Amino acid sequence: MRAYKKYVTIDNPKKLVLSDLPFQHGQLVEIVMTAEDGEREKRIQELRTLLKKTQALPKVQTITDDMIAEELAAYRAGK
Protein backbone atom coordinates (compact mmCIF):
# COMPACT_ATOMS: atom_id res chain seq x y z
CA MET A 1 0.00 0.00 0.00
CA ARG A 2 1.32 3.39 -0.96
CA ALA A 3 0.58 6.27 1.41
CA TYR A 4 0.44 9.96 0.59
CA LYS A 5 -0.03 12.71 3.15
CA LYS A 6 -1.15 16.21 2.30
CA TYR A 7 -1.98 19.07 4.66
CA VAL A 8 -4.71 21.48 3.65
CA THR A 9 -6.46 24.34 5.37
CA ILE A 10 -10.24 24.19 5.25
CA ASP A 11 -11.65 27.33 3.66
CA ASN A 12 -15.16 25.97 3.16
CA PRO A 13 -16.30 23.18 5.53
CA LYS A 14 -18.79 21.98 2.92
CA LYS A 15 -16.22 21.39 0.18
CA LEU A 16 -12.66 20.07 -0.02
CA VAL A 17 -10.70 20.00 -3.27
CA LEU A 18 -7.56 17.85 -3.56
CA SER A 19 -5.36 18.37 -6.59
CA ASP A 20 -2.01 17.18 -7.94
CA LEU A 21 -2.34 13.75 -6.33
CA PRO A 22 0.10 10.94 -7.21
CA PHE A 23 -2.57 8.38 -8.12
CA GLN A 24 -3.81 6.95 -11.39
CA HIS A 25 -7.19 7.62 -13.01
CA GLY A 26 -9.70 5.09 -11.69
CA GLN A 27 -7.47 3.95 -8.84
CA LEU A 28 -9.32 3.22 -5.60
CA VAL A 29 -7.94 5.24 -2.67
CA GLU A 30 -8.87 5.49 0.99
CA ILE A 31 -9.33 8.97 2.43
CA VAL A 32 -8.69 9.44 6.16
CA MET A 33 -9.04 12.90 7.65
CA THR A 34 -7.89 14.06 11.07
CA ALA A 35 -7.98 17.55 12.51
CA GLU A 36 -4.93 18.96 14.23
CA ASP A 37 -5.63 20.52 17.58
CA GLY A 38 -3.45 22.64 19.80
CA GLU A 39 -3.81 20.14 22.63
CA ARG A 40 -1.88 17.44 20.78
CA GLU A 41 1.41 19.34 20.80
CA LYS A 42 0.89 20.29 24.44
CA ARG A 43 0.34 16.62 25.41
CA ILE A 44 3.43 15.54 23.47
CA GLN A 45 5.56 18.12 25.29
CA GLU A 46 4.13 17.05 28.67
CA LEU A 47 4.97 13.42 27.87
CA ARG A 48 8.54 14.33 26.85
CA THR A 49 9.01 16.25 30.11
CA LEU A 50 7.66 13.32 32.13
CA LEU A 51 9.92 10.84 30.34
CA LYS A 52 12.99 13.01 30.98
CA LYS A 53 12.10 13.27 34.68
CA THR A 54 11.55 9.52 34.90
CA GLN A 55 14.84 8.72 33.16
CA ALA A 56 16.69 11.02 35.57
CA LEU A 57 15.51 9.15 38.68
CA PRO A 58 18.42 7.57 40.60
CA LYS A 59 16.86 4.07 40.61
CA VAL A 60 16.42 4.20 36.85
CA GLN A 61 20.11 4.97 36.39
CA THR A 62 21.01 1.55 37.84
CA ILE A 63 18.95 -0.41 35.29
CA THR A 64 21.17 -2.19 32.75
CA ASP A 65 20.42 -3.43 29.25
CA ASP A 66 20.79 -7.00 30.56
CA MET A 67 18.15 -6.35 33.21
CA ILE A 68 15.77 -5.02 30.58
CA ALA A 69 16.42 -8.05 28.34
CA GLU A 70 15.72 -10.41 31.25
CA GLU A 71 12.49 -8.62 32.07
CA LEU A 72 11.35 -8.79 28.44
CA ALA A 73 12.21 -12.50 28.22
CA ALA A 74 10.26 -13.21 31.42
CA TYR A 75 7.28 -11.24 30.14
CA ARG A 76 7.30 -13.05 26.81
CA ALA A 77 7.55 -16.38 28.61
CA GLY A 78 4.44 -15.47 30.61
CA LYS A 79 6.22 -15.27 33.96
Phi, psi and omega in degrees: 000131177263133181248147179220128181245136179219133177261132177226154174258130182283118175266322181231112183293353179263355185208135177227126180247124175250132180226166179055047180270148184272042181239160182273156175302130178085354181287135178280128179231155176256132180252123177236125181242136174228146179261134175281138175233156181294337181291329183301310181296323178297316180294322178297316180295320178297320179295317178300317179297315179298317180296320178296318178296317180296316181293340180272353180297140182303319181295326180292327182296338182272354181283129180257166176298323178296321178295319178295316179298319178296318180296318178296316180298319179294319179297313180294332179277356178081021181266000000 
